[in-house]
Amino acid sequence: MRLAIIGTGNMGKALLNGFIEGAIFNKEDINVCDLNETALNQVVTKYGVNGFNSGAEAVKGCDYVLMAVKPIHFDATLNDIKGNLSENAIVLSIAAAVTCARIQGILGENRKFVRIMPNTPAQVGCGVSAVCPVGLNEEETLFVSKLLNTCGEVILCDEKTLDAIGCVSGTGPAYVMLFIEAMADAAVSLGIKRDDALKIASATVMGSGKLCLETKTHPAVLKDAVCSPGGTTIAGVMALEEAGLRNAVIKSVLAADKKTKEMQGK
């Protein structure tokens, strides 16, 4: 089984790392391609994979081809490599707002492909990947799920749901980083050292998410468990409510959804 990864940006490298750590592919069976020779050499040196400057050459003989390029370069790149794709090769696309119809329009009717919406926590094995397979059989779908499970949670879905998930998990890390930064700034204002403040804020967010996932308890219940009557936490929650935290978060997700539709030309 061979894999080609076209593009060695942050997401390309994050997924590559997961695939290797999860022992899904052997290093010698992975081809990576990037037009930036410095970036390519760094990946080849770090991971021990095969490096190519040509996407068309990198995909030859590969069973799976991961398109990890930006949406503005997607069409040209896929057109460049499609002639060298193996007959049964499956294309995996992580390009935001590049629809199934757009991919199929380039590949042709009978090609198998998968739209994937990962997020940046995949870099540490804690990502979320929405996965929309097109034309894959059950065994192939299970393999793609296993592949992406090396980088975190996997949600199998249709394309409409994938776009919606992307507006939550794809953009969400940026919102969470703002929250962490704000908590850390507040901690510094209380006299806590900056490094400690960032560690405390980050660990609090990580631990809270893990608590919600592992206990399968509604976040409102977990929130109430911390809010003692007349205590410090409920005072802080009331301040967040007064500032409109919930409404701001909801609006941010809806704004991302609106932008997604604009990018897709809808």
KADA-V17507 format. One record per pair of residues at least 24 apart in sequence whose C-alpha atoms are under 10 Angstrom apart, sorted by the first residue. I is the first residue (numbers start at 1). J is the second residue. Records with the same first field share a line. If there is no record, write none. Layout:
I=J / J
This chain:
1=25 / 26 / 29 / 30 / 61 / 62 / 63 / 64
2=26 / 27 / 28 / 29 / 30 / 31 / 59 / 60 / 61 / 62 / 63 / 64 / 65 / 89
3=27 / 28 / 29 / 30 / 31 / 32 / 58 / 59 / 60 / 61 / 62 / 63 / 64 / 65 / 66 / 89 / 90
4=29 / 30 / 31 / 32 / 33 / 50 / 51 / 52 / 55 / 57 / 58 / 59 / 60 / 61 / 62 / 63 / 64 / 65 / 66 / 67 / 91 / 92
5=30 / 31 / 32 / 33 / 34 / 51 / 52 / 55 / 58 / 59 / 62 / 64 / 65 / 66 / 67 / 68 / 69 / 92
6=31 / 32 / 33 / 34 / 35 / 52 / 53 / 54 / 55 / 56 / 58 / 59 / 65 / 66 / 67 / 68 / 69 / 77 / 78 / 81 / 93
7=32 / 33 / 34 / 35 / 36 / 39 / 40 / 55 / 66 / 67 / 68 / 69 / 70 / 77
8=32 / 33 / 34 / 35 / 36 / 39 / 40 / 42 / 43 / 67 / 68 / 69
9=34 / 39 / 40 / 43 / 68 / 69 / 70
10=68 / 120 / 122 / 123
11=68 / 69 / 94 / 118 / 119 / 120 / 121 / 122 / 123
12=66 / 67 / 68 / 69 / 94 / 123
13=43 / 47 / 68 / 122 / 123
14=118 / 119 / 120 / 121 / 122 / 123 / 124 / 125 / 127 / 151
15=66 / 68 / 118 / 119 / 120 / 122 / 123 / 124 / 125 / 127 / 147 / 148 / 150 / 151
16=43 / 47 / 49 / 66 / 122 / 123 / 150 / 151
17=43 / 46 / 47 / 122 / 123 / 124 / 125 / 150 / 151
18=122 / 123 / 124 / 125 / 147 / 148 / 149 / 150 / 151 / 152
19=146 / 147 / 148 / 149 / 150 / 151
20=47 / 49 / 147 / 150
21=125 / 150 / 151
22=125 / 146 / 147 / 148 / 149 / 150 / 151
23=147 / 150
24=143 / 146 / 147 / 148 / 150
25=147
29=62
30=58 / 59 / 62 / 64 / 65
31=55 / 57 / 58 / 59 / 60 / 62 / 65
32=58 / 59 / 65 / 66
33=57 / 58 / 59 / 68
34=58 / 68 / 69
54=80 / 81
55=80 / 81 / 82 / 84
56=80 / 81 / 82 / 83 / 84 / 85
57=81 / 84 / 85
58=84 / 85
59=83 / 84 / 85 / 86 / 89
60=84 / 85 / 86 / 89
61=85 / 86 / 87 / 88 / 89
62=86 / 87 / 88 / 89 / 90
63=87 / 88 / 89 / 90 / 91
64=88 / 89 / 90 / 91 / 92 / 113 / 144
65=89 / 90 / 91 / 92 / 93 / 113
66=90 / 91 / 92 / 93 / 94 / 113 / 114 / 116
67=91 / 92 / 93 / 94 / 95 / 115 / 116
68=92 / 93 / 94 / 95
69=93 / 94 / 95 / 96
70=94 / 95 / 96 / 98
71=95 / 96 / 97 / 98 / 263
72=96 / 98
74=98 / 102 / 103
75=102 / 103 / 105 / 106
76=106
78=103 / 106 / 107
79=103 / 106 / 107
81=107
82=106 / 107 / 108
83=107
87=111 / 112
88=112
89=113
90=114 / 133 / 134 / 135 / 136 / 140 / 144
91=115 / 133 / 134
92=116 / 131 / 132 / 133 / 144
93=117 / 131 / 132
94=118 / 119 / 129 / 130 / 131
96=163 / 166 / 170 / 260 / 263 / 264
97=163 / 166 / 259 / 260 / 261 / 262 / 263 / 264 / 265
98=260 / 263 / 264
99=159 / 160 / 163 / 264
100=132 / 133 / 134 / 159
102=264
104=134
109=135
110=134 / 135
111=135 / 136
112=136 / 137 / 140
114=141 / 144 / 159
115=157 / 158 / 159 / 162 / 163
116=144 / 148 / 154 / 155 / 156 / 157 / 159 / 162 / 163 / 166
117=154 / 155 / 162 / 163 / 164 / 165 / 166 / 167 / 169 / 170
118=148 / 151 / 152 / 153 / 154 / 162 / 165 / 166 / 169 / 170
119=151 / 152 / 166 / 168 / 169 / 170 / 171 / 172 / 173
120=151 / 169 / 170 / 171 / 172 / 173 / 174
121=151 / 152 / 169 / 170 / 173
122=148 / 149 / 150 / 151 / 152 / 153
123=151 / 152
124=151 / 152
125=149 / 150 / 151 / 152 / 153
126=150 / 151 / 152 / 153
127=151 / 152 / 153 / 154 / 169 / 170 / 173
128=152 / 153 / 154 / 155 / 165 / 166 / 169 / 170
129=153 / 154 / 155 / 156 / 162 / 165 / 166 / 169 / 170
130=154 / 155 / 156 / 157 / 158 / 159 / 161 / 162 / 163 / 164 / 165 / 166 / 169 / 170
131=155 / 156 / 157 / 158 / 159 / 161 / 162 / 165
132=156 / 157 / 158 / 159 / 160 / 161 / 162 / 163
133=157 / 158 / 159
134=158 / 159
163=256 / 257 / 260 / 261
164=253 / 254 / 256 / 257 / 260
165=253 / 257
166=253 / 256 / 257 / 260
167=252 / 253 / 254 / 255 / 256 / 257 / 258 / 259 / 260
168=249 / 250 / 252 / 253 / 254 / 256 / 257
169=253
170=256
171=252 / 253 / 256 / 257
172=249 / 252 / 253 / 256
175=249 / 252 / 253
176=202 / 205 / 249
177=201 / 202 / 205
179=205
180=204 / 205
